[in-house]
């Protein structure tokens, strides 16, 4: 049985095509993926991503707990700053990737993937020998991602927070659409710029309606998960469960940049040893040269047909009008410009390794 978000009925009324996703009943598209994708790249669109999980981690030792479970150096955060990282497991894989928001010195706000809410909660709890207060507010919290180059202009009339000057990966709390204590974050999963708005469920409809009223003159539209996937793929952003998971190495998955060996964290010694030895496979971006759409788990082969890896994500890029993908390949094939082949219905279809983002 899929769970509903605060606005599920509203999306159905808007004519959204609904699908079960990560245990929730979610809008996959409204007007169509290509149209919605274009809206976000060139204008402004709104995703209801209220299925995401939110935890509050609070107390004198909150930082100690987060330093233990996060791959990144949480001590680098200051009030109003956001950080990307992951939870390493003890077997060389990834429990989840997530965002950490520093509210103040003793209060942090974590945003985790919808499919991993319970798993992440249990994982962090397991290491909470510090007496840190933990609160799971996922079921009380709605999240709207207002994305696109016109997002700041479309939203500015709703808040005193100065949106345009906000730096990427910072946030502020304030009044938004007449609601107090709304968290407005200069983050997103599209590469198109914009904001993510966290609001209590009871104010979700009020805030959603206000966003659409304020954004009307900018051509604002609701956007589904289908376009969210094509947008994130054009940037080469990882999707948990597709490109990274419990079994994939974070170093092979390109997450070395958020793996900080300046501190001790879960499985850090093994990851450090893996880094020194060099990874056997790497997650790469690729563009199809010949026609064909790469899909999750398709084999990647060399010119002789030997298996060298697998596709983790793939789509027809609405912006480039060609197929793109992400996948793991043996390290020898990971260099940009290397020709590889994707096995599509027993045909070896030519592709070339390309460093994301695919769309600048």
Residue, then its C-alpha position, 0 to 999 in steps of 0.5 A: x500500500x503506497x503512502x500519500x503525501x499531503x498533496x496527493x489528492x491535489x496532484x490527481x485533481x491536476x491530472x497527474x499520472x500517479x505511480x508508486x515510488x519508494x513506497x509513496x503514491x507520486x506524480x510521474x508526469x503532468x503535461x509530459x516529460x519533455x515539456x516539463x523538462x524544458x520548463x525547468x531548464x528554461x523557466x521554472x517548475x515545481x516538484x512535490x518531493x514530500x516523500x523525502x525523509x527529514x531527521x533532526x539531530x540535536x544535542x551537545x554531541x550532535x556533531x560527534x555523532x554526525x562525524x562518525x556516520x557521515x563520510x564528509x567533514x561536518x565540522x566544516x559547516x556553519x549556521x545556514x550551510x548545507x553539505x552533501x555526503x553519504x553514510x558508509x556501511x561496514x562492507x564497503x558500500x553505501x547506506x544512503x546519500x544525504x544532505x546535512x543542514x547546520x541550524x546551529x552549533x547543536x542542531x542539524x537537519x538531515x534530508x535522506x532518500x524516501x526509500x531509505x528513511x527507516x534504514x537510515x534512522x536505524x543506522x544512525x541510531x545504532x551509532x548514537x552512543x552519545x545521547x544525542x536527541x534524534x527526531x524523525x519528522x518525515x511524516x510531518x514535513x512537505x518539501x517543494x523543489x522550485x527549480x529553474x532559472x526564473x525560480x528566484x524571480x517567481x518566489x521573491x514576492x512571497x518572502x523577505x529572504x533575499x533569494x537571488x543572492x543566496x549561495x548554492x548550498x546555503x539556506x535561511x529560515x523565515x516567513x514564506x507565503x505567510x507561514x512562519x519558520x519555513x526553511x528555504x534552501x538554495x539546493x536542488x537535483x536539476x542543475x537548473x538552479x532554484x530552491x527547496x522549500x520545507x514546510x509543515x504538512x498543515x501549511x503545504x496546500x497554502x504554500x503550494x497555491x501561493x507559489x503557483x499564484x506568484x509564479x503564474x506570470x513566469x509560466x510556472x508548472x507542476x513537474x513530475x518525477x519523470x522529468x526529475x530523472x531526465x534533469x538529474x541525469x543530464x547533470x550526472x547526479x547519482x540516484x540511490x538504488x540505481x547508480x549507488x547502493x549498499x553494494x557499490x563502492x563510494x570511491x568507484x561511484x565518484x564520491x571521493x570528493x565527499x570522503x574526508x579522511x581527516x577524521x575517523x568514520x564508519x569503515x574509513x580505514x577500509x575506504x582509505x586502503x581501497x583509495x590507496x590500492x586504486x578502484x577496479x571499476x569507475x562510474x562514468x558518464x557516456x553518450x550513445x553514438x549509435x541509436x539506442x537507449x541504455x537502460x538500468x542493468x544493460x551490459x557494457x562491453x568492449x569492442x570484442x564483446x567482453x563484459x566490462x561493466x553495466x549501465x546504472x541509469x540511461x535516458x534520451x536527453x530532452x536537451x541534447x536529443x541524444x541518449x546518455x547514461x551512467x554506468x560502471x566500467x573497468x578502470x581501464x575504460x573510464x577515460x573520457x573519449x574511450x569507446x564502449x558498447x552497450x548491449x541492447x537486445x543482443x546488439x553492441x551499440x556504440x557509445x563514448x565515455x563523457x564526463x558529466x554534466x552532459x548539459x552545461 
